[in-house]
Amino acid sequence: MRQEAYAARLLAACVFLWIAAVQDYKTQRISVWIPGAFFAAAVAANLCGLFGTFADRIWAGAVPGAVFLLLSAALGDKIGEGDGICLIVSGLFTGLVPAVLLSEIALAAAALHGGIAILTGKKKAGDRIAFVPYLAAAESLLLVIAVAEL
């Protein structure tokens, strides 16, 4: 049951991130209502025990997103606040270790794709890119791995 609950948490985070990713890709903005609704759902689901006995560690999953928000405040317009908010909400569903893995995989994918885009002339250094789609793809990868282990 523990692995099924983990897969369910990843699925919930994945659905959230793909909804936010579409909006981020199209507009480079994320409506406050999307993360707000999923934030409430994550907290309620964990407090009610819908994802197993996880509520005691719920807030630790928000740490990587909080770091992104701090970096956003420190670096100004280089990192969007929506990226940190999405990572916080995803971490509330999944917990600390998957949130750290998510951020590492997404950062690596964005860096690789950005580097290729710069080398091929499609982007210039300093151009903004939508980061939430990388978070969504990384969360999907974690979900596939979790389902394969069932």
Buried (B, 14 or more C-beta within 10 A) or exposed (E): EEEEBBBBBBBBBBBBBBBBBBBBBEEBEBEEEBBEBBBEBBBEBBEEEBBBEBBEEBBBBBBBBBBBBEEBEEEEEEBBEBBBBBBBBBBBBBBBEBBBBBBEBBBEBBEEBBEEBBEEEEBEEEEEBBBBBBBBBBBBBBBEEBBEEE
